[in-house]
Amino acid sequence: MEKNQETLRTLRHSTSHIMAQAVQKLFPSAKLAIGPATDDGFYYDFDLTDGHAFTNDDLEKIEAEMKAIVKQNLTFEKIYLDDVDAKIKEFKDEGEIYKAELLEEHKNDKPTLYLTKDKDGNILFNDLCAGPHVPNTSYIKANAFKLLKVAGAYWRGNEKNKMLQRIYATAYWSKEDLADYLHMMEEAEKRDHRKLGAKLDLFSVREEVGAGFVLWHPNLAVVREEIENYWRTEHRKRGYVIVNTPQIAKSKLWEISGHMDHYKENMFFIQKDDEKDDQYVVKPMNCPFHILIYQANRHSYRSLPLRMAELGTVYRKEKSGALGGLTRVQGFTQDDAHIFCTPEQLVDEINLIIDFVSDTMKIFEMSFEVELSTRPESYVGTIENWDLAEKGLKEAMDKRGMKYDINEGDGAFYGPKIDFKVKDAIGRTWQCATIQLDFNLPERFDIKYQDKDGQLKTPVMLHRVIFGSMERFHGILIEHYAGAFPTWLAPTQVAIVPISNDKHTDYAEKIYKKMRDAGIRASLDDRSESMNYKIRESLQDKKIPYVCVVGDKEIETNTVAVRARGIGQVGTFSVDEFISTIENEIKTRANKSFAKKD
């Protein structure tokens, strides 16, 4: 079997069956729910009807039992169910109510079972499953899978249903690949933006405000300000106009846009007491407002493309269990843009956006992978327009020789999209930038431009973000940098530490003021702590890029002794030289200006 990402999912799916078999042997009260493979592993949901809660010791026992099972060289066999009703009854008689419910739901879809058999043909385990699976358990290496943790999970993700126990696990083709993954997970734990957010005083989410609504503390607000400054400057350079739109609008707007039909469950509603007939919606999207701005003026083909951008805050309902830190929230700011263009301009505009994404991610030293997401089951517009839209996105990427995967059925309800998955410092991928092509909304709002032949025509509309949302992207950045932001983003760029508060504070204060006047975010640490403690705290705990130490020698020579984060002592420099170097590092968004002193 070829060992690629697709077959890795097959391996993991097969290993999930072995895990379920082991659990039912060790815990006879366990009833099975679902056990799919995921991008980085697999999980299985169990209902332990005797009330037992899985422990870490249980995971070790289950893992040991799995190793014993795979050594038996059992085979996986797929069978089609001829008498579905009989199997539903069998599941119910066995207490497998979740499998019975799933089979009832899919009884007309030619359902299949996968059997796990020993060498004599005895069935040791069976599971309702579409597969595929590896041929036998010899493909599952006993030293290449690992049970990771237990969590609660509502049956079918509905909080009104029973809470089940979910065992998360992973499997690889080799123990080396597993070791690499576990090392990455350890590193990811250290970089968890929620932990670093508290440690570095970056942000908080308070119960009094509500789950998924973020309070940006001054330290992270500085990072956001720098990124927003970059965003505004780059958009103006690239021919965008920047707009601002309201936070709420009458429900009629969202009826025209189609959101009321396709997105209502994710929207927040407001009822004004003095307007009984009018319901208002807290905006979940910026796009209808941008269309109204386009509609406010007449346009000809000569005025297109019109590139319109907004740092627009939106609000979308999410289940509380899905919320976490900065990466999954209910209120967030999109770096949103909408481009109105003629069909002839479409491919060039898409490529300009791809250039924008590429140029931006280089600043953060991130590469990316690309997916094309196609028409979902629930969509608006005609299939002809969808086909045209998908063709346009493919043509743009093919024109530049870009490699991309097809993600069938994962487009937005109004159009297909290109998704950019950026790769962080430890190799994880995150969904960020998106380009969505939309023939539907321009038609729903009946917007036009006058073409060169004098005819009124409907423009093509591109929805586009570079960062995705400011909240999510900052969460990704915290983990990407492990909280150690480069100098241009660092909340505090330089800490000034006098060796003796009595003798050296006046000189330190002069340097502090000079740096602040130069626009450098500096701090003066004149606490009555030891010099070494203050240096260590600044560089290691607060992750400040530079510390300038000043004492008698530095006063005499008008210099600073510089230590750099992750490097140590880098030398002694004149105050003006150091300031000039840091100013250039900030301006060029460079990583570091100094090397370790010999």
N, C-alpha and C positions, 0 to 999 in steps of 0.2 A: 504493500500500500504506500503510495506516494505521501511523503510527510510534508504537507503544506497546511495553511491556515484552515482550509475547508475540512480536511481529514482530521485535523486536530480537534475540531468541534465534534466529529464523529467519535473519536477516541473518548472525549469527555462525556458525551452522551452515554456511551457504553459504560463508562466508569460510574456514572450516576446510577445505573441499574445495579451494578455490583454493590454500591453503597446502600441502596434501598434493600437489597437482598440481605446484606449484613445486619442492617437495622432490624428488619423483621425477625431475623434469627435470634438476635440478642434481646429484642424488646417485642415480644409477641403481640402486645396491645397496639403496636404502631399501625396506623392506617395511612395509605399512600395518597398524596395529592399530585403535584406535578414535579418534574425533575429535569429541566432543560439544560442544555449547554449554553454558556455565555461567551462573551469575547475573551475573558481571561480565566474561565473555569467552568464550574457548574454548581447547581444547588438542587436540593430536594426538600419538599415540604412534607412534614409528617404531623399526624394527629395522634398523640399518645393518649389513648382513651383511659388509661389508668391514672392519669394526672402527673406522671413522672416528667420532670424537666431535664433535658440533656445538660450534662456537665462536661468540663474539659476532660475528666477521667473517662467519661463515656465516649468522647471522640477518639481517645487513644484506643479504647477497646474495639470500637467500630473499625478503625483503621487497621488494627491487627487482624480482625476477622476478614476484612476485604483482601488483605495480603494472602491469607489462607485460601480464600475463594479463587483468586486469580491463578494461583499455583495449580489448581485442579484442571486447567486447560479446558474450561467449559466452552460450549459453542452458543452463539446467538442465532436464533431462527425466527424468521418473519412468517406469520400466517395471517390470512385474510379470514375475517369472521363471517361465517355463513349464516348463523343464527344469532343475530345481534341481540334480540330480546332475551334469549336464553342466557347470554353472557351478562346482560344487565341484571337479570335476576340473580345470577351466580355472584356477581359483585355485591349486590345488596345483601344476600344471605351471608356473605363473608364479612359484612360490615364495611366493605370498601365503598362507602357512599360517594366519595369524591370521584372515584373512577366510574361509578355508575352514572353520576351526573354528566361527566364529560362524554361518556359513550352515548348517552341519551341525546346529547346535543349534536353529536357527529354521526349518528346512526345511518344517515343517508350519504355519508362521504366515503364509503368503502373502508371502514375502520380496520386497522390491523393491530395485532398483538406481537410483541417480541418475547420469545421464550428463551430462557437460559437452561441448557441441558447438559447433563454429565455424559461421559463416554458411553454409557449404557442406554442413553436416550431418555433418561428420567428427567422430568421437568422440575427444576429446583426453584424457578422464579418465573413469573410472567407479568407483563406490564402493558397496558394500553399505550401504544406508541407508533408513530409514523416512521421512526428511524431517520437515517440509516445507522447501522452499528458496524463495528469491526467484526470479522468472521468469528473470532474466539478470544478468550481472555489472555492468550499468550502475547497479544499485542499490548496489553496493559501491564506495564512494568511496576512491580511491587515497590520499587524505590523511586518512582516518578509521579506519585500522586500524594496529596496532602489534604486533610480536613482542616479547615481554617477557623471557623467560628460558628456559633449558633445565634440566630436572631428570630424575632417574632415576625410573622407575616400573615395578614388576613387572607382567608381563602378567596381567591380571585381578585385580590387587591381591594376588596370592599370592606370598609371598617364596620359594616353592619353584620358581616359574617364572622365565623369563629376564628380566633387567633390560633394559627398553627405554628409549629417549630420548624425553622428553615436551617438546614445545615449547608453552609457554604464550603466549597472545596475547589481544588484545581488538579489538573493532570497534564503531563507532558510526555513526549516521546522518550525523553532521557532524564536521568537524575541531574545531569548538568544543567539542562534547561529549567528544571524545577528549582534548582539551587539559585539560578540567576533570577528567577521570578520572586522567590522568597526574599532574596537580598533586596530586590527592587521594592517589595512590600515593606520591608524594614525601613528603607530609606524614605518611602512615602509616608510612613507613620511619623518619622521625625519631621517631615516637611508639612504635615497636616496644617492647612491654613487656619483652621479653627483654634488649634493649640497655639500656633504662632501669633494669631490675632490677639489672643489674650496676653501672651508673654510680651509682645512688642507694643501693646496698647494701640491696636490698629482699628478694630471695629467691635461692635457688640450687637446682639439681638436680644431685646428685652421683652419679657412677658407682658409688661404694661403697654407696649406698643403693638405686639402681635408677632406670631411666627412668620418668618420670611420677610420682615421689614427691617432693614439694616440701618444702624447708627454708625456713620463714618466718623471715627475719632480723628483728631488733628493730624496724627502721623500718617494715616492712610489717605486723608483728604489732600495732603501735600502731593502724594504720588498721583492721585487722581487729577489734581490740578495740572501737573506736568504733562500727563498724557492727554488731557483735554486741550492744553495749549498746542501740543503737537498736532492733535486732530484738527483743530480749527485752522492752523497755519497750512497744513497739507491740503485740506479741502479747498481752501481759497486758491492755492497754487494750482490745483488740478481742475479748476473751473466750476466749482460748486458754489451755489448760493446757500446761505445758512438761514434757517427760519425757526420760529417758535410757535407752538400750537397749544390749545387749552388742554386741561387734564380731564374734562368731562364733556360729553355731548349728548344731545337727545338720542333716544333709542332709534329714531327714524334714520339717523346717519348709518347706524350699524345694520339696519334692515336693508338699506340700499347696498351696502358693501357686501352683504351676505354673511356677516359674522353672527347675526342673530340665529341664522339657520344652522351654522356649522361650528360655532364657537361659544354658544351661550353658556354652557356649563362652566366655562373658565372666566366669565365676566362678573364684575362687581356692579351692582345696580343701586341707584339713588332715586328716591321718590320725594319730590318737593311738595310741601304741604299746600302751597298756594297754586299748584299746577297739577291737579288731580289726573288730568288726561295725559300728561307728559311724564314719561319715565326717562331718567338719565343714566348713562353708562360711564363709569370711570374708564378711561381709554385703555384698551388692551393692545392697541396698535396705533402707529402714527400715520399709516398710509392714507386713510380716507381724508385726513386733514390736508395732506400734501396735494391730494387730487383737487380739493376745493381751492387751494391757492393757485394751482395750474388753471383751474376753471375761471378764475377771476379776470383773466386777460385773454385776448385773442392771440393765437400762435400761428406762425407759418413755418414751413420746413426750414426757413433760414434761421429761425430762433431755436431750433432743436439741434443737438440734444439740450434739454434743460435738466441740469443736475441739482437736486434740492436735498439738503442735509439738515439734520436736527439731532441734538443730544436730547432725545425725548423720553421722559419717564413714563412708564406704562405699568399697569397692574393686572395680574392674572391670577385667578384662583388656583391653588394647588392643594392637594391633600397634605395634611400636616406631617404625615409619615414620610413624605417625599422631600421635605424641606431640609436644608442643611447648610450652615455657614453662608458663604457668599455665592456658592455655585448653584444653589437651587433656592430661589426666593419668590416672593409674590409681588414685590415692587422693585422695579429695576429700570435703569436708564440704558436705552439702546443707542448706539452710535449709528443712527438710522439714516438712510438716504434712498431717494427714489429718482430714477432717471427716466425721463420721457423722451423717446426718440422715434425715428422712422425705422421701418424694417431694414432699410439699407444700412443704417448705422448700428444695428444691433450687435453684430459680431465684434466690431471695433470697440464698442462700449464695454462689452463683457471682458475683452482682453485688457482694457484700461483698468478695470476693477481688479482683475487678477494681478496686474502689475502693482497696484496699490497694496493689495494684500501681501504680495511677495516683499515689496520694499519695507513694509511695516514690520513684518515678522523677522526680517533680517536684523532690525534694530534690537530685538529681544533675543537674538540668536536662536530662533525657532525655525525648524523646517516644517513642512506640512504635507499631508496626503489629501487626495481629492476624491469625492464621491458625487455621482449624479443621481439624484433621487427623482423617481418618475411618478406617474399619476397614481394617487391613492384610490381606495374604494369609494370614499366620499369626496366628491369634487364638484366644482361649478364650471360652467362653460362647456364648449363643444369638444368632442374628441379630436376634431380636425385642428382646432387651435392648440390643444395639448400636444398633438404630434408636431405641429410647427414649432412650438416652444421648445420641446425636447430636442428637435433637430437643430435649432439655433444654438442651444447650449453646447451640444456635441460639436457642432461646426467650429465654435470659438475655441474649444479646447484642442480639437484635432488640428486646427490651423497653427497652433503653437507647439504641437507635438507633445502635449501634456498627457501623462498617464492618469487614468481615473478608473474607479470601480463603479458599477451600476448598482444602485440600491433601489430595487424594484418596490414600487408602491409607497414610498416614504416621502413623496413631495407634499408641499402645502396644499390645502384644499383648492387654492386658486391658481396654482402653477407649479411646474417642476423647479428644481433648484440644484445648484452646485454647493456642496458643503466642503469646507476646508477644516481638516482635523490637524491641529498643530501638535508638534511633538516637543515635550518639555525636556528638561535637563536629565531626567532619569528614564526617558524613553516612552513615557505614557502619552497617549493621544487625547486631545480635548477638542470638542466641537466649538468652533469660534465663528469665523467669517462665513457668510452665506450670500449667494446670488440667486434670486428667485425671479423667474420670468413670468410675466402676468399679462395675458390678453384679456382677462375677464373683467377686472375692476375698471379699466378704461371704458369698456362697453357698458357696464352697469351704471357708471356715472355719465356716460355719453360725452366724453371729452373728445375734442377734435383739434386738428391743425389743418391749415390750408396748404396743400401740396403744390409743386411747381406747375401742375396742370390746372390749378385753380379749384380742384375738388377738395371738399372737406373729408378728411380721413381720420381714423382712430390711431393714436400713437401706441407704440409698444411701451410697456412699463416694466422697469427693472426695480425690484426691491433689493437692498444691499446693506449689509453691515460688515465692518472690518473686524472689530473686537467682539461683536456679538452683543454682550451687555457689559456695562462697566463693572457691575458687581461680579459677574462670573469671571471676567478677564482678570480682575484684580486678585480673585481667589487663586486663579491659575498662576499668576505672576508670583504671588507669595510662595507657592510651592515650588515653582520653577527656580526661583532664587534662594529658596530655603530661608526667606526673610531678609537675606543680605542683598538689598537692592543696589544696583550700580549707582555711582555717585550722582548722576543727573536725576535719579528718582528718589534717592535716599531722603527720608524725612529730616534727619540731621546729617550734614555732609562732613563736617569737621567738628571734633571736640577739642577744646583747648584746656590743657591740664597744667596748672602751675605746680612746680615741685614743692614749694612752700607757700602756703596762703599768706603768711606774714610778709615774706620778702618779694614774692613774684606775681602777686595778683594784679597789681596796677599795670604791669607790662602785659600780662595775659589779657586784661580788659581792653587795652589799646588794640591788640591784635584782633580780638573778638569784634570790636566795633569796625575795624578796617575791613574785615571779611564780610560783615553784614552789609557795609556800605557797597561792597563789590557784588552783592547779590548772592553770596554764599550762605547757605543755611548752617550757621555755626552755633555752638553752645559753649558756655564757660562753666567748667566744673570746679567750683571753688569750695566744695564740701570738705569737711574735716576728716576725710578718709585718706588712706595711704595712696601715694601716687600709683603704685603697682595695681592696687585694687581698682582705681578709677580707670586706668588704661585697659585692664582686663575686662571690666564691665562695659566700657564703651565699644571695644572691638568685638568681643565675643558675645556678650549678652544683648546689648542694644544694637549690635551689628552696624555701627557707624563706620563708614569707609576709612576715615583718617583721624588720627589723634596727633595734635601738636603739643609737645612737652616743652615747657619753658622754665629755665632756671638762671643762675648767675651767668653762665657762659653765653646763653642765648640773648640775655639782656645786653651784655657787653658787645656782642657782634650783630645785634639786630636780626637774629635768626630764629628759626624754630627747629626742634628735633622731631622728625616725622616718623610715625609708625603707621603702617597700612594694614587694614583688615586682611587676614589670611596670609600675610607676608612677614610682618614684624618690622624691625627697624629698616628704614630705607635711606637715612642720611639726614644731614643738617642743611637747611636751605635758607636763603634770605627770605624775609616775609613777602616781599614783592614777587620773588621768583616762585614761591609756593602758591601764592594767590593766582598768579598768571597761569601756572600749570593746571590748577584746579578749574579755573574759568574755562580753559581750553577743553579739559576733559568733559566738563558739563556741556559745553557748546556742541562738541562732536559726539556726545553720548558714548564716549569710549569706555572700555572696561576698567583699565587701570593705567596710570601715568608713570608709576614707579616700579622698579624691580627691587628684589631683596638685596640688601647691602652685603657686600663680600666680607 
